[in-house]
Amino acid sequence: MPTYDYRCNACEHTFEEFQMMSEAVLKKCPECGKLKLERLIGTGAGFVFKGSGYYVTDYRDKSYNEAKKADSAPSSDSAGSSDSSGSSDSTPSS
């Protein structure tokens, strides 16, 4: 069930209300009693996965996985990449 934000246009009282989506919009302000409530458009909430089957790392970006691979592989590639960069450095200067 979502939480809705309300504001009274008469007394400026704001509050949150936990309601089912099928429930009617509130109209009467709990502070002043006037029928001037307005339901505000909220930003929404993010999903929270709970339980033993969900991990933070399951939904990471593709760029994160690529950076992780690049960080774990430089020990073997660093010697090869420095040799290739050294040969490419000597080629332009010739």
SULSULPE-V113969 format. One record per backbone hydrogen bond with DSSP energy under -1.0 kcal/mol. CO is the residue of the C=O (numbers start at 1). NH is the residue of the N-H. E is the energy in kcal/mol with one decimal. If there is no record, write none. Layout:
BEGIN
co = {CO/CO}
nh = {NH/NH}
e = {E/E}
END
This chain:
BEGIN
co = {2/4/5/6/7/8/13/15/17/20/27/29/34/34/36/38/55/56/61/62/63/64/65/66/67/68/69/73/74/77/78/79/80/81/82/83/84/85/86/87/88/89}
nh = {19/17/40/15/38/12/8/6/4/23/37/33/29/36/9/7/58/59/65/66/67/68/69/70/71/72/73/77/78/81/82/83/84/85/86/87/88/89/90/91/92/93}
e = {-1.9/-2.9/-2.8/-2.1/-2.0/-1.5/-2.4/-3.1/-3.2/-1.2/-1.8/-1.3/-2.8/-1.2/-2.6/-2.2/-1.4/-1.0/-1.4/-2.1/-2.3/-2.2/-2.0/-2.2/-2.3/-1.8/-1.5/-1.7/-3.1/-3.7/-2.0/-1.6/-2.3/-2.5/-2.1/-2.2/-1.9/-2.1/-1.7/-1.5/-1.5/-1.1}
END
